Amino acid sequence: MFVTDIRKEFYDVVVNQRVALFVSPDIDALCACKVLQALFHCDQVQYTLVPVAGWQDLGTAFMEHKEQYQYFVLINCGANVDLLETLQPEEDSVFFICDTHRPVDVVNVYNDTQIKLLIKQDDDLGVPSYDDIFHDDEEDEEDGDDSGNESDGSAEPSGKRRRYDEARIHIQSRILRLVLYQHWSLYESICNSCYTSCSFKLWSINGQKKLQEFLADMGLPLKQVRQKFNSMDMTIKENLREVIEESANKFSMKDIRVQTFAVHFGFKNRFLASDVVHAAAALLENVEKGETSTDNFIKALDCLSRSNLERLHLGIDLAKKKLKAIQQTVASCICTNLILSQGPFLYCHLLEGTPDVKLFSKPLALTLLCKYLLKAFVCSTRNKRCKILPLIMAAPLDVEKGTVIVLGIPPESETSDKKNFFGRAFEKAAESTSSRTLHDHFDTSVIELKMEDRGKFLDALITLLS
């Protein structure tokens, strides 16, 4: 059932109880967890925090904690399956679910005793009425919304959310749409930002020429542009946003400035919301030291604390390496024609041996690469139909086991339906071909697939989506 009064029906219930927190490894979940931890610390609520990477982890974590806990809080996981059927809990177990994955399973919606959904009812959930589900035997059980997860921020906001967005814009500052530019050189930021890289088409010779023309138009000394932002002359930094915006307009980049939140810690430490997102994501999926996913989760969570700025700076350094790897991979894929049109979708497969390929075995990094690559491809191709095609991307996962990670994202076009339908499509393709897949991610548009089954799996997808 939906919780209508979050304080009365959720917080006042758990505040005097021992609680198990099961948290998905993504940025939304980390931030929500941090907020809840702060509340729990203030009210001295006893809790155990358990990172859960997928459905198998969630099942294992529940089995380990079901005897000690009656109340479970699931952050960004659990809403899009019949949770009671999946976990088989005792009748006194209660689950509070805060999850952005869609569609919400209807059994969770209409369970009044054990499932409590911390989800806005004014969101476009498309939940059918109780009578339509449980009292009409002639209805096909598989009818409904198989849209999978909705893409971030792409759906038209509801009236209430739109009014809220309009109200909060007044407390936001307009900053440059350049990734990590306050912690990098301006030149590196321009080269590795999706917006500017795709606008200039930096993977091409003409794109590099355009970049040089852009820098010349700004009239900034090259020495200043190539050194760290913090080391630039104050006289240049004072008017930098206006100078860049003026030149950007001449190069058809009219959205070079965007609204965001910023935070200051003393005089030196200034971070934008996007800086923290990139840093936390890089720490969460760090592959450099071979540490466990739990270690990475704790470090990513720590970087959200103002008392742990060293960890945040470390995350920013890792994010720079990841962004460079993404930019280089995008350029390589475009220049070597690795993106293929498969009819109803575009497809790209990263080969073993590709530089930094290990980085893209992680879902957040692969998602970022996928979005960047699709935008770059749409900008570089003359085929207008590609703007309305989604992209499926595969990358090596475990060479010894012969598995790849497969991910699908909606089309780039603003006029297209941005709902991600790949979750259900992947399931049906696997079932119809007996492909060996693992659907363990909370995001149903991410799966693991045996490399040997890739051909028949893709053929089935083409048939399904045509």
Secondary structure, DSSP 8 states (H G I E B T S, - for coil): -B-S-HIIIIIHHHTTS-EEEEE-SSHHHHHHHHHHHHHHHHTT--EEEEE--SHHHHHHHHHHHTTT-SEEEEES-STTS-HHHHH---TT-EEEEE---SS--HHHHT--SSEEE-S-TTS------HHHHHS-TTS-TT-S----SB-TTTS---HHHHHHHHHHGGG-EEEES-TTGGGSBHHHHHHH-HHHHHHHTTTSHHHHHHHHHHHHHHT--HHHHHSBGGGS-HHHHHTHHHHHHHHHHHTT-TT-EEEE-EEEETTTEEEEHHHHHHHHHHHHT--SS---HHHHHHHHHHTTSTT-HHHHHHHHHHHHHHHHHHHHHHHHHHHTT--EE-SSSEEEE--TT-TTGGGGGSHHHHHHHHHHHHHHHHHH-S-GGGGG--EEEEEEEETTTTEEEEEEE--S-TTS--B--HHHHHHHHHHHHT--EE--SSSTTEEEEEGGGHHHHHHHHHHHH-
